[in-house]
Amino acid sequence: MALGLLLAIAIAIAIGGGTAWAQSPPAPTPAPEPKPAISEADKAASKLHFDLAEGHKARGDAAAAEEDTVAAERAYREAAEEYQLAFRYFPHPAFLYNLAQMQRRAGETEAAIDAYERYLKLDPNGARADEARGYLAELQAEQQAQAKPLAVTEGAVTSTEVIVAPPPPTIALERAPPQGGGGLRIGGLATAAVGGALLAVGIKYGLDARSANDEINGRREGWLPDDPQRYADGESAESRMILFTSLGAATVAAGGVLYWLGHRRRVNVERTALVPLLLPDRAAIAVRGRF
């Protein structure tokens, strides 16, 4: 009886083992489909939005240096919108890092946390990954502190440095430094100088006309044979005086306007601009800036 039971158990184990070895191997995992290539139009659109974002960031930095918090946060939010569009056309992780930085500076804590997490998920070993983890930890700690007030340790320092990630090399995002309006100011001074010269010529013709008038009207013995020509010269000088003084005044005014525009541009980097948009299905022109 015991011998039969042991024999039955041995047969069951042998059958079970044979079944396990007879199982077919698992099907191979299909290779992921290749990502579609990014078109040149998308790259151009991404570069355009990156340039606009950099301009808004520069305005935000200038406002922050002047302690204008409202203007700085508004500029950083505008920069974040442009970085988001740049990433839409060319999904490079650097744009997500820049987006998170601008949202953090604008005080948008939840949005910045989401952007940092997306960046780390897309590029966990990237050049800015450690910095992103540090900023992410700070923002999450702020959220917890707001949800449950904690004691503040005296002397604690929170880093506010913004380090912009380098743009993708395939887009060639190198840009010339923004102009400070020096060309407009110099042009305004030169234009005003030309206007001053025209005014001086007009004044000279005015003095000639006055001299001819005084010479003819101040004579008691009546007109002389040369007086008609002298009178005509005086009339011509008066007409030229009106022409040159009018041109001179207008040119001086134009020079003043150019100088004023150059002075404004020295403080504010290109508030408005017409920019081309190269989209996958069409081309367009957009007006960007502050109004």
Secondary structure, DSSP 4 states (H G I P E B T S, - for coil): -HHHHHHHHHHHHHHHHHHHHHSPPPPPPPPPPPPPPPPHHHHHHHHHHHHHHHHHHHHHHHHHHTT-HHHHHHHHHHHHHHHHHHHHHS--HHHHHHHHHHHHHTT-HHHHHHHHHHHHHH-TTSTTHHHHHHHHHHHHHHHHHHHS--PPPTT--------PPPPPGGG----PPPP-SHHHHHHHHHHHHHHHHHHHHHHHHHHHHHHHHHHHHT-SS---TTHHHHHHHHHHHHHHHHHHHHHHHHHHHHHHHHHHHHHHHHHSS-SEEEEEEE-SS-EEEEEEE--
